[in-house]
């Protein structure tokens, strides 16, 4: 689910949903299931962003 992935990554569901929309992936709800390949795309994206402390 989108919200579980957001918790895993330490971001909001809204941020994940926006990234999905940017990638033209039709998932529009935080409670929607997200397939493993799409979840990995999102994980890879956030892995490339340096953390701001």
C-alpha positions in Angstrom: 0.0 0.0 0.0 1.1 3.5 -0.7 0.9 4.6 2.9 3.1 1.7 4.0 5.7 2.6 1.4 5.6 6.2 2.6 6.2 5.1 6.2 9.1 2.9 5.1 10.7 5.9 3.3 9.9 8.5 5.9 7.8 10.7 3.6 4.1 11.5 3.3 1.7 9.5 1.2 1.0 12.7 -0.7 4.6 12.9 -1.7 4.5 9.3 -3.0 1.2 10.0 -4.8 2.7 13.1 -6.5 5.7 11.1 -7.6 3.4 8.4 -9.0 1.4 11.1 -10.8 4.7 12.6 -12.2 5.5 9.2 -13.6 2.0 8.8 -15.0 1.3 5.8 -12.8 -2.5 5.8 -12.1 -2.5 5.3 -8.3 -4.5 8.0 -6.6 -5.1 6.8 -3.0 -2.9 6.2 0.0 -4.8 3.0 0.7 -4.2 1.7 -2.9 -2.0 -1.3 -3.4 1.3 -0.7 -5.2 3.0 -3.5 -7.1 6.5 -4.5 -6.2 8.1 -3.1 -9.4 6.5 0.3 -8.9 7.5 0.3 -5.2 11.1 -0.3 -6.2 11.0 2.6 -8.7 9.9 4.9 -5.9 12.5 3.4 -3.4 15.2 4.0 -6.0 14.1 7.6 -6.6 14.2 8.4 -2.8 17.6 6.6 -2.5 19.0 9.1 -5.0 18.0 12.1 -2.9 20.5 13.2 -0.3 19.0 13.5 3.2 18.7 17.0 4.6 19.6 17.2 8.3 
